[in-house]
Amino acid sequence: MTQQQSRLVTVLGAFALGLVVCFGAIYLLIAPGISNGALRTVQIGGPFRLTDQNGKTVTDQDFKGKPFLVFFGFTHCPDVCPTTLFDISEVMKSLGPDASRVGAVFITVDPDRDTQASLKEYLSSFDPHVEGLTGDAAALASVAKEYRVYYKKVPLDGGDYTMDHTAIVYLMDKDGHFVSPFSLKRKPEESAAELRKYL
């Protein structure tokens, strides 16, 4: 073996050893985090205490034991919210008798306008299984934070305003744990079939 070949073998050997040491160090740093759950996905959902369209106090515990859908929006929404609630209503109808074993929650991000009375009137156009929830600004901000929901008041001409907000339907399991975003871009029967998997 020539001197140049010997030097090349030494350099390659040192490089390989460096890789082993590097990956070993990374593993030692990461392994405890994995065992402690530190690297799991960010938790979505959590406790809440709000008021429904009938004036009843509702908490997250009221949905324990059944899967439920959660959607954040507001009654003055021109398109996304009514379309989403219509689609959820179609899914609930497709569930038939099983609809009573599933929850569907519409949480407002516009507490100034979405009172109990306005929610009740608004939701009368949708399936009766869809429950509207409102509360004071602090309570709603807390729930939105739990669900990682963005919302912001956007001024309009003439002093009015609209709301910019996250438009995801969250699927939660029987224990109140987040499963995944729930797709409504399919036939209601297909969405109903997915919900039945979590009954």
URZI-V914348 format. One record per backbone hydrogen bond with DSSP energy under -1.0 kcal/mol. CO is the residue of the C=O (numbers start at 1). NH is the residue of the N-H. If there is no record, write none. Layout:
co=CO nh=NH
co=CO nh=NH
//
This chain:
co=2 nh=6
co=3 nh=7
co=4 nh=8
co=5 nh=9
co=6 nh=10
co=7 nh=11
co=8 nh=12
co=9 nh=13
co=10 nh=14
co=11 nh=15
co=12 nh=16
co=13 nh=17
co=14 nh=18
co=15 nh=19
co=16 nh=20
co=17 nh=21
co=18 nh=22
co=19 nh=23
co=20 nh=24
co=21 nh=25
co=22 nh=26
co=23 nh=27
co=24 nh=28
co=25 nh=29
co=26 nh=30
co=27 nh=31
co=30 nh=34
co=31 nh=35
co=32 nh=36
co=33 nh=38
co=34 nh=37
co=37 nh=40
co=48 nh=60
co=50 nh=58
co=51 nh=134
co=52 nh=55
co=56 nh=52
co=58 nh=50
co=59 nh=62
co=60 nh=63
co=61 nh=64
co=63 nh=66
co=67 nh=103
co=68 nh=172
co=69 nh=105
co=70 nh=170
co=71 nh=107
co=73 nh=109
co=74 nh=77
co=79 nh=83
co=80 nh=84
co=81 nh=85
co=82 nh=86
co=83 nh=87
co=84 nh=88
co=85 nh=89
co=86 nh=90
co=87 nh=91
co=88 nh=92
co=89 nh=93
co=90 nh=94
co=91 nh=95
co=95 nh=98
co=96 nh=99
co=97 nh=100
co=98 nh=101
co=99 nh=102
co=103 nh=69
co=104 nh=131
co=105 nh=71
co=106 nh=133
co=107 nh=73
co=110 nh=113
co=110 nh=114
co=113 nh=115
co=115 nh=119
co=116 nh=120
co=117 nh=121
co=118 nh=122
co=119 nh=123
co=122 nh=125
co=123 nh=126
co=127 nh=130
co=131 nh=106
co=133 nh=108
co=134 nh=51
co=136 nh=140
co=137 nh=141
co=138 nh=142
co=139 nh=143
co=140 nh=144
co=141 nh=145
co=142 nh=146
co=143 nh=147
co=144 nh=149
co=145 nh=148
co=146 nh=45
co=150 nh=166
co=152 nh=164
co=154 nh=162
co=156 nh=159
co=160 nh=156
co=162 nh=154
co=164 nh=152
co=169 nh=182
co=170 nh=70
co=171 nh=179
co=172 nh=68
co=173 nh=176
co=174 nh=65
co=177 nh=173
co=180 nh=171
co=184 nh=186
co=187 nh=191
co=188 nh=192
co=189 nh=193
co=190 nh=194
co=191 nh=195
co=192 nh=196
co=195 nh=198
co=196 nh=199
//
